[in-house]
Amino acid sequence: MQRPRAASLLTLTAPVLLAAVTACSGAAEAAKDTHAPSVPTAVTATAGSASTVHVMWSAATDDRAVTGYAVHLQGRKVKDLPAGTLMTDITGLAPATPHTFTVRARDAAGNTSPDSAAVTATTLAATAEDRTPPTRPTALRVAPAGRDGATLTWRPARDDTRVTAYDVYQADARVHTVPGTATTARLTGLRPGTAYSFTVRARDAAENSSPDSDPADLTTTPAPGARPNTAPTDVTARATKGAITLTWTPPITGAPVKEYELHLNGRFATTIVWGAQPPPGAVSYTLTVPATPGVRHSLTLRARLPDGTWGDFSAPRTAVTV
């Protein structure tokens, strides 16, 4: 009686296994991705020096996800970049020469978009050695441009030869470049309800960069239904030997703010706590840092709210040790 049962079990199992294998194979076929990303748009190329061109573009889309971009020079790939990067500098170019660029998007399955529209930039003529940087741009202003954008304007810098480009920085990271003849820049892709701080530097043909402009702050409109921004405001950072002193205005929370969290270069540095009632109006705190001249530090802070949660981060401030 035992053997017929075993034979019967074997007979019934084989079709079940075959069906399972067939189902898995069908699912794999269905999961195969053959859809290419869309073509990157709004591609621009700006010569920044005798050997450098700055290329920018708007993000492509995909039915799953764009995973990267390839920049091509005269049809030859010269840069591979991750999906979050929408600009790059192409260096080592010949002076006074037109260079044509295209951009392609790719996805995880290796599908690539067609080439973007071609853009051409002519590198500047080589000049005698120049070690004098431009003056810093002045009167920087920032205004909202829609829900996720901003428009920056400034007064032009001066240079002993000429300014060839302006670089826009946010939190000490370059986010945009415009030609040296421009005094305005349009930024997009900003997050809602977020405090930003922008600076601008001028650059000449020898790649000398000016000091930073004074910062200009912008807090974007919160998303519908989101709480108002709770970041400290009017933040300043002043470097002295071995220390950086921050001053700021506490956020309006309905109660005195007695605790803040300070981040240095994107990492938690310390918690600032008032044991008693904090002073009215602006407050300050001095952070000890290594006494190495010329080191740039980016600082942000946020307040602990009356409900015990942490509020929004302030606009970042950069301080250079002396």
N, C-alpha and C positions, 0 to 999 in steps of 0.2 A: 504493500500500500504506500510505502514511502516514495518509491521510485516514480510512479506516475505524477505525484505532486511535484517533484523536482523538475521533471520534464515539462510539465505544464507551466511551471514558473518561468523556466528558461524561454519557452515559446512565447509567453506573453511579454516578457521584458524586452526582447529584441526590438519589436516595433516601437515600444515606448522610447527607447534610447535613440532609435533612428529619427523619430519625430522630434526629440529634443535637439539633436544635432542640426536637423533641418531648420528648426525654429531659430537657433542661434545664428546659423549662417544667414538666414533671411534678415535678422536684426542687424547683423554686421553690414550687410549690403545696404540696408535702409539708412544706417548711420554714416555711411561713406559721404564725405563732403566734397562736392565737385563745383561748388558755387564760389566764384572769385569775388574778392572785395571790389567795391566801387573805385573809380579813379580818384586819386587825391586832387583837390581843387585849390584854387587861389594860390598857386605856386609863385613865389617871387624869389629873385636873386639880386643881391646888393653887394657890390664890390666894397670891401672895407679897407683894402690896402693894395699894394702892388702884387701880393701873393695870396690874398684871401678873398673868398666870396661867401656871403651869408645866405643860405637857402632856407626858406620857410614855406609851409603849406598848411591847408586845413585838413582835418581828419577825414579819412575814408570810413565807409561803413561796410558791414558784412552780415550775412544771415546768422553767423555765430559770433565771431569776434575777430577783429584785426589784431594781429600779433606783432607786426613790425612794418618797417618801411625800408626801401632801398633807394639811394640817391645815385643817379647815373650822370656821368659827365661825358658828353659826346658819345652816348650809347654804352659806356663802360662803367660798371658799378664801382663807386668809390666809397660808399658808406652803407653800413647796415645798422639800423637803429630800432629800438623797441617801440611798441605801439604808443607809449605816452610821450614820445619825443616828436615834436613837430617843427623842429628847426635844427640846423647844424652849420658849422663853419667848414668849408672845404679849403684846405691850405696847400701850400707848396705849388701854387699855380704860376705860370709865366706872367711877367708884368706886361701891361699895355696890350693885352690879348683878349678877344672875346671868347667866353666859355659858355657852353649851352648845357642846361641841366634839365632832367626829367626825374619824376619820383614815381615809384610803384609801391602799392600796399600788398601785404601778404597775410594769409591766415595760418592756423595751426596745421592744416592739411597740406600746406605748400602751394596752395592756389595763389596766383599773383594777378593783380589788376593790370589792365593795359597801362602804358605810359601816360603820365599826365601831359598836359600841354607843355611844350618846351619853353623855357625862359633863358634869356642870354644876359650876361653881365660882363662888362669889360674891366679887367683889373687895371689899377692905376699904374701910371708910369713910375718906374723906379727913380728914387731921388737920392740925393746925398744923405749921409748918415744924419738922422734927426733924433735927438734925445729929449727934446722939449715937449712936454705934454700940453694939450690944450687947457685953457681955463675951464673951470667947472660951469655947467649950465646953471642958470639962476631962475628964480620966480617959477618953480615947478608947481603946477596946479593939476588936480585930478577931479574929474566929474563923472558921475554914473552915465552909462550909455546902455539903456535897456536893463533887463534884469540880471544879465550875466556879463556885462561889459563895462569898460571904462575908457575915457578919453583923457590923455595927458597932453599938456602944453607947457612950454618953457621958453625962456629967452636964450638965444644962441650963445655958444661958447666962442672963444677966439683962439687962434693958433698962429704960430710963426710961419707955417706954410698954409694949410687949410684943414678944416674939420671934414673928415670923410664919412663919419657915421656917428650915430647916437645909439647907445645901448641902454635899454630899460631893464632895471633890476627890481625883483621882488624878493624880500627876505635874503638878499645878497646872492640871488641866483638870476642870471640873465634870462629874461622871458621874451624879449623882442628887440629888434634892431631896425632902424630906419636910416635913410641916407643923410649925409651931412648937411644937405640943404633943407631938411625938414625940421620943424619945431613942434610937431605934434605926433602922437602915436595912438592907435586904437587897439585895445586889448579885448579879447573875448574869452569865454570859458571859465569865468570866475564863479566861485561857489556862492550860493545865497547865504545871507546872514553872517558873512565872514569879514574880519578886519584885515585889510591889506595895507602895506606900506611900500611905496615905490620911490626909487631914486633913478637918476639918469646920469650917465657918463658920456663925455665926448671922446672921440677917437680920431687920430690922424693917420696918414698913409703909412707911417712907420710903426703903427700899432701902439703908439703911446696913448694911454688913457688918462683922462682928467680925474681929479678927485670927484667923489660923489656930490651930486646936488643935495640941497636940503631935502629931507623926505617929505612926501605928500601922502596923506592917509585917506583911505576910503573904506567904509563899511557897507557892503552890498545889502540890498533889500532882503529881509528874511523870506523864506518860502511861506506860502499861504498857511496860516494856522500855527506857524512856529513862534516861539517866544521872542521878545526883543533881544537884541545883542546885549550881552552882559560883560563885555571886555573892559578892562581899564583903559582910560583915554589919556591924551596929552602926554604920552610916554616920551621921555628923553633919556639918553645914555651918554655919560661923560666919562672918558677914560683918563685916569691919572696913573702914576707909576705903581704897578702891582694891584690896581683896583679899578672897578667900574661902578659909578654911582648912577642908579636909576631913580627917576622921579616920575610920578604919575598921579592922575586923578582917579579916585575909586569909582567903580560903577554905582549907579543908583539901584539899590536892591531892596529898599524898604527898611534896612537895618544897617548899623555900622559893620564894615568889613574888617574882620580881625585876622584873617589868614589869606595868604597868597602862595601860589606855587610858581617858582621861577625856573625857566628852562634856558639852557645855554647851548647854542649850536644844535638845537633840536633835541636835546636830552635834558631830563630832569636834573636840576642843580641843587636846589634847596627849597625849604618851606619857610616863609617869612610869617612870624606870628607875633601879634601884639598881645602881651599878657594883660594889659589894661585897656581902657577905652582908647581907640586909635585917635590920632590928632585930626582936627577938622581940615577939610580942604586937601590940597596936594600932599602926598607922602613921599618918602625917599628911602632907599636902601643901598648900602655899599657892599659889593661883592668882591672878594679877593680873587685875583687871577695871577698866573705866572707873569713875572715882570720881564717879559720878552718883547722888545719893541717891534711894532709893525704887524702884530697878529690881529686878524679880524675876528670879532665875536658877534654872533647874532643872538639877541635876547628877546624873550617873550615872557609874559606872566598872565596868570588868571586868578580870579578871586574865588574863595569858597562862599557859596550863596547861603542865605538863611536856612534853606531846606537841607543843607549838608552836601549838596552836589557842587562840582566845580563848574564855574562859568566859562564863557568863551575866552580864547586867548586874545591878548592885545595884538595890535599891529607890531611886527618885529622892528627892533632897532639894532643898528650895527655900530659897534665901537671898535676902534683900532688902538691897541695898547701903545703906550709911549715909554 
